[in-house]
Amino acid sequence: MIKRWFQRREAPRFQVLMVCMGNICRSPMAEAVLRAKLEQAGLAGQVAVDSAGTHGFHRGALPDPRAVAQAAGRGYRLAGLKSRPVVAADFSRFDLLLAMDNDNLATLRSRCPAGSTAELALLLPYAAQAPGHLPLTSTTDEVPDPYFGNVEGFSHALDLIEPACDGLVAVMRRRLASCV
């Protein structure tokens, strides 16, 4: 009998791409939060998560140190993440591309190839799907860009991203259950 030293991993059944402008603040935080919440929900092997930016300003750069620090303070790890731009293949590779704001959503829509079946949407409205949902204190459906502000902006972004990811996990759970 031959012993296998590896385990066969099934391909994820659903793929999500978090998108902001430069992929060094909001989208890497959203990627890390969603990964952690999927792990807690036992769905990590079924849903793949990545992040990208609509602009290639910071290609290959690590996440902003303020994003790393604020995320780490809440138990999320951004280690190993590097900025990358959205590419045409993302519209066929990912099932769901979630923008942090309307400007980036508009950019995604303008770049989306004809015939793409990817769903393009904002992240923040998913907060309404979260179990025990409380109304958000935000007056918009966007996660504001904290890049030019202070560290409190990163904390506020996480305050919005966390319940949105809770809602997204609830939606993913239902979608995956209906695909069985």
Buried (B, 14 or more C-beta within 10 A) or exposed (E): EEEEEEEEEEEBBBBBBBBBBBBBBBBBBBBBBBBBBBEEBEBBEBBBBBBBBBBBEBEEBBBBEBBBBBBEEBEBEBEEBBBBBBEEEBBEBBBBBBBBBEBBBEBBEEBBEEEBEBEBBBBBBBBEBBEEBEEBEBEEBBBBBBBEEEEEBBBBBBBBBBBBBBBBBBBBBEBBEEEE
